[in-house]
Amino acid sequence: PVARLHTTKISSTQSIPEVDPIALFPNPAQAFIRWEMPKAFRNAKKVEYQIVDAKGDVQVRDWLPGNTVAPSISTRHLDNGVYWLHLRQGANRTVRSFHVQR
């Protein structure tokens, strides 16, 4: 069988702040992930981060000081699979996928 993909065009009158993409490594991860904090977050007092699994369940939710240039967090408690790192501070948001593979 052939899968058919449908696309939907989405438009909005609100602008979403553009944030630098996250440089995340290693990917795939085994014991930890580390990323470079996007410039838009570096002057914040704190930045919320979440790790979300493929089912949409939040596995980790915590805060970091915005001046943390290269945060590192453990992935030892995560099963093998695909996850998304979400960063949020005020209206600034960015997301990057990563894999855990042991």
Helices and strands as residue ranges (DSSP letters): E 23-25, E 32-36, G 39-41, E 47-53, E 58-64, E 72-74, E 81-89, E 92-100
